[in-house]
């Protein structure tokens, strides 16, 4: 028997629903569903499979021993059963794009039908022997891509040193291991770090830390930008700082355009440069400049997340419009393009030879105009990476939420507090009055809450909706009291529950689910761990993901980019023992 068959057998015998198993095990209902329908299989002795075995023991009141259940699960999870076909398809596609693998060429080498390989990459079929197929693909890559440029690209993807790929056996093992590894396992830790950074980031603390309010824009009456060339990585860093200096000292307030597909890891290692770079950005923001940034997200996932993490503080300001370019990038040439009103910094290098690049700071009026036109053309071809909504764009946010409610697609939310749509008018008013909210703001908040109730009601008519919450003990609540989730109203002061109010709202939330029991579209899942404190994640499957910051200033990031959206959509909050 397979894992999902054994799991379903236990649940049928216990007359246990996925929801109950989810609540007892602490694993989200959506993940339980994937396990039950065979879309996903946990690895032997993983935290998830241990939690399920222990949950079955609890639900059965000791009828089944957790250790025996775990042993039975592990016996059925052999190498082939635990092979993650979905992740393998994604990994195969990603390494193919990284190396620009010709499918026909690989098919000849491994003696395989090229159309069958294409279907495997698309996730439309599975290799009959996944282990053997992975070995053949790994052998082909070792044979074909042993030049320095390819090894450089692979080292970034595999997260190893380029020297690790010099010995063929080790090269093979690293590729095989990477191809076989679950994408979700690869990505979850990076996504968790990214989300935790957003959860813990406080714009007000950041502003204080960098003394943003004390920053003064320098005034140099006769500052003259000099045309200059820069060679190699270290000079390139100086070129970037010279560019920002010229932008800040200029009287011009045109938008700043930034686009680069240079490797990130070498830059990230220089902590001192990172601090100077962030300070330069802070000066641009202080000057009131708007940044249009085209991110290169067609990188290995770890490098993509590394780049995005550094932009979190900047995104929070609302003075950045992030974009990306669709399509397969050129993996041979790397380009660098910065331009503002009076200065441009441009350059290029060959991939894998970052230190051999050349970069030029330009102040010639006609040349700068050319690069501004080039920037405009690139922006026309670019796609928004995310929409960023702050208080000043409240109307646009409301329009987005109202419009998206009409679209089909199952929803899921990971909440840091209780869902505001389940609160009663009476309890809401009581909490607002106790927190001394003005009558004017009470009406604004009540209107926003009612709007959310209407939207949820609209969605539930045709779509499934899962809310994941955490029940908080009195002890934990006293350490860190919960606040009303009011990010949709952009109310910038924190409204705290007392514990009795929290319990009352929790009871109303449970009752809400019971009322909709006949509907079956609303599911409430309890995660015993309070994963996040200041953000909530809203997911509309295969369409968008929204990360909302509840702390002041309230801000919403609506993410569309498939790679980032899928990674967050499939993210499983960690289970803390």
C-alpha positions as CSV (number, residue, x, y, z in Angstrom):
1,X,0.0,0.0,0.0
2,X,1.0,3.6,-0.6
3,X,1.3,6.3,2.0
4,X,-1.9,8.0,1.0
5,X,-3.8,4.7,1.0
6,X,-2.6,3.9,4.6
7,X,-3.4,7.4,5.7
8,X,-6.9,7.3,4.3
9,X,-7.5,3.8,5.8
10,X,-6.7,5.2,9.3
11,X,-8.9,8.2,8.8
12,X,-11.8,6.2,7.5
13,X,-11.6,3.7,10.4
14,X,-11.5,6.6,12.9
15,X,-14.2,8.5,11.0
16,X,-11.8,11.4,11.0
17,X,-11.8,14.4,8.7
18,X,-8.8,16.2,7.1
19,X,-9.8,19.2,9.2
20,X,-9.6,17.2,12.5
21,X,-6.2,15.7,11.5
22,X,-5.0,19.2,10.6
23,X,-6.1,20.7,13.9
24,X,-4.5,17.9,16.0
25,X,-1.3,17.5,14.0
26,X,-0.7,21.2,13.3
27,X,-0.2,20.6,9.6
28,X,-2.3,22.9,7.3
29,X,-5.5,21.4,5.8
30,X,-4.2,22.0,2.3
31,X,-1.1,19.9,2.9
32,X,-3.2,17.1,4.5
33,X,-5.3,17.1,1.3
34,X,-2.2,16.7,-0.9
35,X,-1.1,13.8,1.3
36,X,-4.5,12.2,1.1
37,X,-4.9,12.4,-2.7
38,X,-1.3,11.3,-3.4
39,X,0.0,14.6,-4.8
40,X,2.7,14.7,-2.2
41,X,4.5,12.1,0.0
42,X,6.5,13.1,3.1
43,X,10.0,11.8,3.5
44,X,10.7,9.0,6.1
45,X,10.9,10.3,9.7
46,X,10.1,13.8,8.6
47,X,8.5,16.2,11.1
48,X,5.3,16.0,9.2
49,X,5.0,12.2,9.1
50,X,5.9,12.0,12.9
51,X,3.2,14.6,13.7
52,X,0.6,12.7,11.7
53,X,1.4,9.4,13.4
54,X,1.2,11.1,16.9
55,X,-2.1,12.8,15.9
56,X,-3.6,9.4,14.9
57,X,-2.7,8.0,18.3
58,X,-4.4,11.0,20.0
59,X,-7.5,10.9,17.8
60,X,-7.9,7.1,18.4
61,X,-7.5,7.6,22.2
62,X,-4.6,5.2,22.3
63,X,-6.2,2.5,20.1
64,X,-3.3,3.0,17.7
65,X,0.2,3.4,19.0
66,X,2.0,6.4,17.3
67,X,5.3,4.5,17.0
68,X,3.6,1.6,15.3
69,X,1.8,4.0,12.9
70,X,5.0,5.7,12.1
71,X,6.8,2.4,11.4
72,X,4.0,1.5,9.0
73,X,4.2,4.8,7.2
74,X,8.0,4.6,6.9
75,X,7.8,1.0,5.6
76,X,5.6,2.1,2.7
77,X,7.6,5.3,1.9
78,X,10.3,3.6,-0.3
79,X,12.5,5.5,-2.6
80,X,10.1,5.5,-5.5
81,X,7.1,6.4,-3.4
82,X,8.8,9.3,-1.8
83,X,10.1,10.6,-5.1
84,X,8.6,14.1,-5.6
85,X,7.7,14.1,-9.3
86,X,6.3,17.6,-9.2
87,X,9.5,19.0,-7.8
88,X,11.6,16.9,-10.1
89,X,9.8,18.4,-13.1
90,X,10.4,21.9,-11.8
91,X,14.1,21.1,-11.0
92,X,14.6,19.6,-14.5
93,X,13.1,22.7,-16.1
94,X,15.1,25.1,-14.0
95,X,18.5,23.4,-14.7
96,X,17.5,23.2,-18.4
97,X,16.9,27.0,-18.5
98,X,20.0,27.7,-16.5
99,X,22.2,25.8,-18.9
100,X,20.1,26.3,-22.1
101,X,19.9,22.5,-22.5
102,X,18.9,21.4,-26.0
103,X,16.2,18.7,-25.4
104,X,17.0,16.8,-28.6
105,X,20.7,16.7,-27.8
106,X,20.0,15.4,-24.3
107,X,17.6,12.8,-25.7
108,X,20.2,11.4,-28.0
109,X,22.7,11.1,-25.2
110,X,20.4,9.4,-22.7
111,X,18.6,7.4,-25.5
112,X,15.2,8.8,-24.7
113,X,12.3,10.2,-26.8
114,X,12.6,14.0,-26.8
115,X,8.8,14.6,-26.7
116,X,8.7,12.4,-23.6
117,X,11.3,14.5,-21.9
118,X,9.4,17.6,-22.8
119,X,6.3,16.1,-21.2
120,X,8.3,15.2,-18.0
121,X,9.5,18.8,-17.8
122,X,5.9,20.1,-18.1
123,X,4.8,17.7,-15.4
124,X,2.4,15.9,-17.9
125,X,4.0,12.5,-17.5
126,X,6.4,10.6,-15.2
127,X,9.5,8.6,-16.0
128,X,8.9,4.9,-15.4
129,X,12.1,4.6,-13.4
130,X,12.7,8.1,-11.9
131,X,16.0,7.2,-10.2
132,X,17.5,5.8,-13.4
133,X,16.2,8.7,-15.5
134,X,17.8,11.2,-13.0
135,X,21.1,9.4,-13.2
136,X,21.1,9.6,-17.0
137,X,20.3,13.3,-16.9
138,X,23.0,13.9,-14.3
139,X,25.5,12.0,-16.5
140,X,24.6,14.1,-19.5
141,X,25.1,17.3,-17.6
142,X,28.5,16.2,-16.3
143,X,29.6,15.2,-19.8
144,X,28.2,18.3,-21.7
145,X,28.6,21.2,-19.3
146,X,32.1,20.9,-17.9
147,X,33.4,24.3,-19.1
148,X,34.1,27.1,-16.5
149,X,31.2,29.3,-17.5
150,X,28.7,26.4,-17.1
151,X,30.2,25.4,-13.8
152,X,29.9,28.9,-12.6
153,X,26.2,28.9,-13.4
154,X,25.7,25.5,-11.9
155,X,27.6,26.4,-8.7
156,X,25.1,29.2,-8.1
157,X,22.2,26.9,-8.7
158,X,23.5,24.0,-6.7
159,X,24.8,26.3,-3.9
160,X,28.4,24.9,-4.0
161,X,31.8,26.1,-4.8
162,X,32.9,25.9,-8.5
163,X,35.9,23.8,-7.3
164,X,33.4,21.2,-6.1
165,X,32.5,20.5,-9.7
166,X,36.1,19.7,-10.9
167,X,36.0,16.0,-9.9
168,X,33.4,14.1,-12.1
169,X,32.0,11.8,-9.4
170,X,31.4,14.7,-7.0
171,X,29.9,16.8,-9.9
172,X,27.5,13.9,-10.7
173,X,26.5,13.4,-7.1
174,X,25.8,17.1,-6.6
175,X,23.6,17.3,-9.7
176,X,21.8,14.1,-8.9
177,X,21.1,15.2,-5.3
178,X,19.8,18.6,-6.5
179,X,17.5,17.1,-9.2
180,X,16.1,14.6,-6.7
181,X,15.5,17.0,-3.9
182,X,12.1,18.5,-3.2
183,X,11.7,22.0,-4.6
184,X,9.5,22.7,-1.6
185,X,12.3,21.6,0.8
186,X,14.8,23.6,-1.2
187,X,12.6,26.7,-1.1
188,X,10.8,26.6,2.2
189,X,13.7,27.7,4.3
190,X,14.4,30.7,2.0
191,X,10.7,31.7,1.9
192,X,10.5,31.3,5.7
193,X,13.5,33.6,6.1
194,X,12.0,36.1,3.6
195,X,8.6,36.1,5.4
196,X,10.2,36.3,8.8
197,X,12.2,39.3,7.7
198,X,9.0,41.0,6.6
199,X,7.2,39.9,9.8
200,X,10.0,41.3,12.0
201,X,10.8,44.4,10.0
202,X,9.6,47.7,11.5
203,X,9.9,50.7,9.2
204,X,9.8,53.1,12.1
205,X,12.7,51.3,13.9
206,X,14.6,51.2,10.6
207,X,14.2,54.9,10.1
208,X,15.5,55.5,13.6
209,X,18.4,53.1,13.1
210,X,19.7,54.8,10.0
211,X,18.7,58.2,11.4
212,X,16.6,58.9,8.3
213,X,14.9,61.9,9.9
214,X,18.3,63.4,10.6
215,X,19.6,62.8,7.0
216,X,20.4,66.0,5.2
217,X,20.7,66.2,1.5
218,X,24.2,67.7,0.8
219,X,24.4,70.9,-1.2
220,X,27.4,71.3,-3.4
221,X,26.8,74.4,-5.6
222,X,29.4,73.6,-8.2
223,X,29.5,69.8,-8.2
224,X,30.5,68.5,-11.6
225,X,29.9,64.9,-12.7
226,X,33.0,63.5,-14.5
227,X,32.8,60.8,-17.1
228,X,34.6,57.8,-15.8
229,X,35.3,54.2,-16.6
230,X,35.4,51.4,-14.0
231,X,36.9,48.0,-14.5
232,X,36.2,44.9,-12.5
233,X,34.0,44.1,-9.5
234,X,35.6,46.4,-6.9
235,X,35.6,49.5,-9.2
236,X,32.0,48.6,-10.2
237,X,31.0,49.1,-6.6
238,X,32.7,52.5,-6.5
239,X,30.9,53.3,-9.8
240,X,27.5,52.6,-8.2
241,X,28.2,54.9,-5.2
242,X,29.5,57.6,-7.6
243,X,26.2,57.3,-9.5
244,X,24.1,57.8,-6.4
245,X,26.2,60.7,-5.2
246,X,25.6,62.4,-8.6
247,X,21.9,61.7,-8.3
248,X,21.6,63.1,-4.8
249,X,23.7,66.2,-5.4
250,X,21.8,67.0,-8.6
251,X,18.9,69.5,-8.5
252,X,17.0,67.1,-10.9
253,X,14.2,65.0,-9.3
254,X,13.5,62.6,-12.2
255,X,12.7,59.0,-11.3
256,X,15.7,56.7,-10.9
257,X,15.8,53.7,-13.1
258,X,17.7,50.5,-12.0
259,X,18.1,47.3,-14.0
260,X,20.9,44.7,-13.5
261,X,21.3,41.0,-14.1
262,X,24.8,40.9,-12.5
263,X,25.4,38.0,-10.1
264,X,24.3,38.9,-6.5
265,X,26.3,36.6,-4.3
266,X,29.7,38.4,-4.8
267,X,28.1,41.7,-4.0
268,X,26.2,40.4,-0.9
269,X,29.5,39.2,0.6
270,X,30.8,42.8,1.0
271,X,29.0,44.0,4.1
272,X,30.6,47.4,4.1
273,X,29.5,48.1,0.5
274,X,26.0,46.9,1.4
275,X,25.8,49.5,4.2
276,X,27.1,52.3,1.9
277,X,24.6,51.2,-0.8
278,X,21.7,51.3,1.6
279,X,22.7,54.7,2.8
280,X,22.9,56.0,-0.7
281,X,19.4,54.6,-1.4
282,X,18.1,56.2,1.8
283,X,19.5,59.6,0.6
284,X,17.6,59.2,-2.7
285,X,14.4,58.4,-0.8
286,X,15.0,61.3,1.5
287,X,15.2,63.6,-1.5
288,X,11.8,62.3,-2.5
289,X,12.9,60.4,-5.6
290,X,10.9,57.4,-7.0
291,X,12.8,54.3,-8.0
292,X,11.7,52.1,-10.9
293,X,13.5,48.8,-10.5
294,X,13.6,45.9,-12.9
295,X,14.7,42.8,-10.9
296,X,16.3,39.9,-12.6
297,X,14.3,36.9,-11.2
298,X,15.5,34.4,-13.7
299,X,18.2,33.4,-11.3
300,X,18.7,30.4,-9.1
301,X,16.0,30.6,-6.4
302,X,18.5,31.3,-3.5
303,X,20.0,34.2,-5.4
304,X,16.6,35.6,-6.3
305,X,15.6,35.6,-2.7
306,X,18.9,37.1,-1.6
307,X,18.2,40.1,-3.9
308,X,14.6,40.6,-2.8
309,X,15.5,40.4,0.9
310,X,17.8,43.5,0.6
311,X,14.9,45.4,-0.9
312,X,12.4,44.8,1.9
313,X,13.2,48.1,3.7
314,X,13.0,50.0,0.4
315,X,9.6,48.4,-0.6
316,X,8.2,49.5,2.8
317,X,8.6,53.2,1.9
318,X,6.2,53.0,-1.0
319,X,8.6,54.9,-3.2
320,X,9.6,51.9,-5.3
321,X,7.9,50.3,-8.3
322,X,9.4,46.8,-8.8
323,X,9.2,45.0,-12.2
324,X,10.6,41.9,-13.9
325,X,11.1,40.9,-17.6
326,X,9.4,37.8,-18.9
327,X,11.1,35.4,-21.2
328,X,14.4,33.4,-21.3
329,X,17.3,35.7,-20.4
330,X,20.6,35.8,-22.2
331,X,22.9,33.7,-20.0
332,X,26.2,34.8,-21.7
333,X,26.1,38.6,-21.3
334,X,25.3,40.4,-18.0
335,X,24.1,44.0,-18.2
336,X,24.0,46.9,-15.9
337,X,21.8,50.0,-16.5
338,X,21.2,52.8,-14.0
339,X,19.9,56.2,-15.2
340,X,18.4,59.4,-13.6
341,X,17.8,62.9,-14.9
342,X,21.5,63.9,-15.4
343,X,23.6,60.8,-15.1
344,X,23.8,57.2,-16.3
345,X,25.9,54.2,-15.2
346,X,26.1,51.5,-17.7
347,X,28.2,48.4,-18.2
348,X,28.5,44.7,-19.0
349,X,30.4,41.6,-18.4
350,X,30.6,38.0,-19.6
351,X,28.7,35.6,-17.3
352,X,31.2,33.8,-15.0
353,X,33.7,36.6,-15.4
354,X,32.2,39.3,-13.2
355,X,35.6,40.7,-12.4
356,X,36.4,41.4,-16.0
357,X,33.5,43.7,-16.7
358,X,33.6,47.4,-17.7
359,X,31.3,50.1,-16.5
360,X,30.9,53.8,-17.5
361,X,29.6,56.8,-15.6
362,X,28.1,59.2,-18.2
363,X,27.0,62.9,-17.9
364,X,26.7,63.8,-21.5
365,X,23.2,65.2,-22.1
366,X,22.6,63.3,-25.4
367,X,24.0,60.1,-24.0
368,X,21.9,60.4,-20.8
369,X,18.8,61.0,-23.0
370,X,19.6,57.8,-24.9
371,X,19.8,55.8,-21.7
372,X,16.5,57.3,-20.4
373,X,14.8,56.3,-23.6
374,X,16.3,52.8,-23.3
375,X,14.9,52.7,-19.7
376,X,11.5,53.7,-20.9
377,X,11.5,51.0,-23.5
378,X,12.5,48.4,-20.9
379,X,9.7,49.5,-18.6
380,X,7.2,49.1,-21.4
381,X,8.3,45.5,-21.8
382,X,8.4,44.8,-18.0
383,X,5.7,43.3,-15.9
384,X,5.0,44.5,-12.3
385,X,6.6,42.1,-9.8
386,X,4.1,43.2,-7.2
387,X,1.6,45.8,-6.5
388,X,2.4,47.8,-3.4
389,X,-0.5,49.4,-1.6
390,X,-0.1,51.9,1.2
391,X,-2.6,54.3,2.8
392,X,-2.2,56.8,0.0
393,X,-3.4,54.1,-2.5
394,X,-6.3,52.9,-0.4
395,X,-8.9,53.4,-3.2
396,X,-6.8,51.3,-5.6
397,X,-6.4,48.6,-3.0
398,X,-10.2,48.5,-2.3
399,X,-10.8,48.2,-6.0
400,X,-8.4,45.3,-6.3
401,X,-9.9,43.4,-3.4
402,X,-13.5,44.0,-4.7
403,X,-12.5,42.9,-8.2
404,X,-10.6,39.8,-7.2
405,X,-13.5,38.6,-5.0
406,X,-15.5,38.0,-8.2
407,X,-12.8,35.7,-9.7
408,X,-12.8,32.0,-9.3
409,X,-10.1,30.3,-7.3
410,X,-9.7,28.7,-3.9
411,X,-8.4,30.9,-1.2
412,X,-6.1,30.3,1.8
413,X,-4.9,32.7,4.5
414,X,-2.2,32.3,7.2
415,X,-3.2,34.8,9.8
416,X,-1.2,36.4,12.7
417,X,-4.5,37.3,14.4
418,X,-8.2,36.3,14.2
419,X,-10.1,36.8,11.0
420,X,-11.8,40.2,11.3
421,X,-14.8,39.1,9.2
422,X,-16.0,36.8,12.1
423,X,-16.2,39.5,14.7
424,X,-19.6,40.8,15.8
425,X,-20.5,44.5,15.6
426,X,-21.0,44.6,19.4
427,X,-17.6,43.1,20.2
428,X,-15.9,45.3,17.6
429,X,-17.4,48.4,19.1
430,X,-16.5,47.3,22.7
431,X,-12.8,46.8,21.7
432,X,-12.6,50.1,19.8
433,X,-14.2,52.1,22.7
434,X,-11.9,50.5,25.3
435,X,-8.9,51.5,23.1
436,X,-10.3,55.1,23.0
437,X,-10.7,55.2,19.2
438,X,-12.4,58.4,18.1
439,X,-16.0,58.3,16.8
440,X,-14.8,59.3,13.3
441,X,-12.3,56.5,13.2
442,X,-14.8,54.0,14.6
443,X,-17.0,54.6,11.6
444,X,-14.1,54.2,9.2
445,X,-13.1,50.9,10.8
446,X,-16.7,49.6,11.0
447,X,-17.1,50.3,7.3
448,X,-13.9,48.5,6.4
449,X,-14.8,45.5,8.5
450,X,-18.3,45.3,6.9
451,X,-16.7,45.6,3.5
452,X,-14.5,42.6,4.4
453,X,-17.5,40.6,5.6
454,X,-19.3,41.2,2.3
455,X,-16.2,40.2,0.2
456,X,-15.7,37.0,2.1
457,X,-19.4,36.2,1.7
458,X,-19.1,36.8,-2.1
459,X,-16.1,34.5,-2.4
460,X,-17.7,31.7,-0.3
461,X,-20.6,31.4,-2.8
462,X,-18.4,29.7,-5.4
463,X,-15.0,29.1,-3.9
464,X,-13.3,27.2,-1.0
465,X,-11.7,29.4,1.7
466,X,-9.3,28.2,4.4
467,X,-8.2,30.3,7.4
468,X,-5.2,29.1,9.4
469,X,-5.1,30.6,12.9
470,X,-3.2,30.0,16.1
471,X,-4.9,29.6,19.5
472,X,-3.0,31.6,22.1
473,X,-2.7,30.6,25.7
474,X,-3.2,33.2,28.5
475,X,0.5,33.0,29.3
476,X,1.6,33.7,25.6
477,X,-1.1,36.3,25.2
478,X,0.2,38.2,28.3
479,X,3.7,38.2,26.8
480,X,2.6,39.4,23.4
481,X,-1.1,40.6,23.2
482,X,-2.8,40.2,19.9
483,X,-4.2,43.1,17.9
484,X,-7.2,43.5,15.6
485,X,-6.4,42.7,12.0
486,X,-7.1,46.1,10.4
487,X,-4.5,46.4,7.6
488,X,-7.4,46.6,5.1
489,X,-8.6,49.8,6.7
490,X,-5.1,51.3,6.9
491,X,-5.7,52.3,10.4
492,X,-2.2,53.1,11.7
493,X,-2.6,52.6,15.4
494,X,-2.6,49.1,17.0
495,X,-5.9,48.1,18.6
496,X,-5.3,45.5,21.3
497,X,-7.6,42.8,22.5
498,X,-7.7,41.9,26.2
499,X,-7.7,38.1,26.7
500,X,-11.5,37.9,27.4
501,X,-12.2,39.8,24.1
502,X,-9.8,37.5,22.3
503,X,-11.6,34.4,23.6
504,X,-14.9,35.9,22.7
505,X,-13.8,36.6,19.1
506,X,-12.2,33.1,18.9
507,X,-15.6,31.6,19.9
508,X,-17.4,33.7,17.3
509,X,-14.8,32.4,14.7
510,X,-15.6,28.8,15.6
511,X,-19.3,29.5,15.4
512,X,-18.9,31.1,12.0
513,X,-17.4,27.9,10.7
514,X,-20.2,25.8,12.3
515,X,-22.8,28.1,10.7
516,X,-21.2,27.4,7.3
517,X,-20.9,23.7,7.9
518,X,-23.6,22.9,5.4
519,X,-21.8,25.1,2.8
520,X,-18.5,23.2,3.2
521,X,-16.6,26.0,1.6
522,X,-15.1,27.6,4.7
523,X,-12.5,25.7,6.7
524,X,-10.8,26.9,9.9
525,X,-7.4,25.3,10.7
526,X,-5.5,25.6,13.9
527,X,-1.7,25.8,13.9
528,X,-0.4,25.2,17.4
529,X,2.5,27.5,16.6
530,X,2.1,31.2,16.2
531,X,4.2,31.4,13.1
532,X,3.9,35.2,12.4
533,X,3.1,38.1,14.6
534,X,2.8,41.1,12.2
535,X,1.9,39.8,8.8
536,X,-0.8,37.7,7.2
537,X,-0.5,35.8,3.9
538,X,-3.5,35.6,1.6
539,X,-3.4,33.2,-1.3
540,X,-5.7,33.0,-4.4
541,X,-4.4,29.7,-5.9
542,X,-2.5,30.1,-9.2
543,X,-3.3,33.8,-9.4
544,X,-1.7,35.9,-6.7
545,X,-0.3,35.9,-3.2
546,X,-0.7,38.9,-0.9
547,X,1.6,39.6,2.1
548,X,0.0,42.2,4.4
549,X,1.8,44.1,7.1
550,X,-0.5,44.9,10.1
551,X,2.0,47.1,11.9
552,X,2.2,50.8,11.1
553,X,2.5,51.7,8.3
554,X,0.0,49.2,6.9
555,X,1.1,47.9,3.6
556,X,0.1,45.1,1.2
557,X,2.3,43.4,-1.4
558,X,0.4,41.6,-4.1
559,X,2.8,39.2,-5.9
560,X,2.2,37.8,-9.4
561,X,5.6,36.4,-10.4
562,X,5.0,32.7,-10.9
563,X,8.3,31.5,-9.2
564,X,7.9,33.6,-6.1
565,X,4.1,33.2,-6.0
566,X,4.3,29.4,-6.2
567,X,7.0,29.3,-3.5
568,X,4.9,31.2,-1.1
569,X,1.7,29.4,-2.1
570,X,3.4,26.0,-1.3
571,X,5.1,27.3,1.8
572,X,4.4,25.2,4.9
573,X,4.8,27.1,8.2
574,X,7.4,25.3,10.3
575,X,6.2,23.1,13.1
576,X,8.0,23.9,16.4
577,X,8.0,21.2,18.9
